[in-house]
Amino acid sequence: MPQKDPCQKQACEIQKCLQANNYMESKCQAVIQELRKCCARYPKGRSLVCSGFENEEEEKLTLKPTAK
């Protein structure tokens, strides 16, 4: 039996918040931050719902700043 995702509760809270606020992310920053905190507590790959944040962090690290 697979283990329960440790950050599933926070992911569900984000969905509830987004639905309640017409999908305006700006109104759900507090619950999004809670998910980020949860994701930071677990090793990479432990939480499926954190994979989007993990990918986002990798992209930030690999993107090189461009000179203007």
C-alpha positions as CSV (number, residue, x, y, z in Angstrom):
1,M,0.0,0.0,0.0
2,P,1.5,3.4,-1.0
3,Q,2.3,5.9,1.7
4,K,0.1,8.9,2.1
5,D,1.5,12.1,0.6
6,P,2.7,14.2,3.5
7,C,1.6,17.5,1.8
8,Q,-1.7,16.3,0.3
9,K,-3.7,18.3,2.9
10,Q,-2.0,21.6,2.0
11,A,-2.5,20.9,-1.8
12,C,-6.3,20.3,-1.1
13,E,-6.4,23.6,0.8
14,I,-5.0,25.4,-2.2
15,Q,-7.6,23.9,-4.4
16,K,-10.4,24.9,-2.0
17,C,-9.0,28.5,-1.7
18,L,-8.7,28.9,-5.5
19,Q,-12.2,27.6,-6.1
20,A,-13.6,30.0,-3.4
21,N,-11.7,32.9,-4.8
22,N,-12.4,32.5,-8.6
23,Y,-8.9,31.1,-9.2
24,M,-7.1,34.3,-8.2
25,E,-3.7,33.1,-6.9
26,S,-3.1,36.4,-5.2
27,K,-5.9,35.6,-2.7
28,C,-4.4,32.2,-1.8
29,Q,-0.7,33.2,-1.1
30,A,-0.9,32.1,2.5
31,V,-2.1,28.6,1.7
32,I,0.4,28.3,-1.1
33,Q,3.2,29.3,1.3
34,E,2.0,26.6,3.7
35,L,2.5,24.0,0.9
36,R,5.9,25.4,0.2
37,K,6.8,25.0,3.9
38,C,5.6,21.4,3.9
39,C,7.5,20.6,0.7
40,A,10.7,22.0,2.3
41,R,10.4,19.6,5.2
42,Y,10.6,16.4,3.0
43,P,13.3,15.1,0.7
44,K,12.9,15.6,-3.0
45,G,10.6,13.0,-4.5
46,R,8.9,12.2,-1.2
47,S,5.7,14.2,-2.0
48,L,4.1,14.0,-5.4
49,V,2.2,17.3,-4.8
50,C,5.5,19.0,-4.3
51,S,7.0,18.0,-7.7
52,G,5.8,21.2,-9.3
53,F,7.6,23.3,-6.7
54,E,10.7,21.1,-7.0
55,N,10.7,21.5,-10.8
56,E,10.2,25.3,-10.4
57,E,13.3,25.5,-8.1
58,E,15.4,23.5,-10.6
59,E,14.5,25.8,-13.4
60,K,15.5,28.8,-11.3
61,L,18.8,27.3,-10.6
62,T,19.5,26.4,-14.3
63,L,18.3,29.6,-15.9
64,K,21.2,31.9,-16.5
65,P,20.6,35.6,-16.1
66,T,20.8,37.4,-19.5
67,A,22.7,40.6,-20.0
68,K,20.7,43.5,-21.4
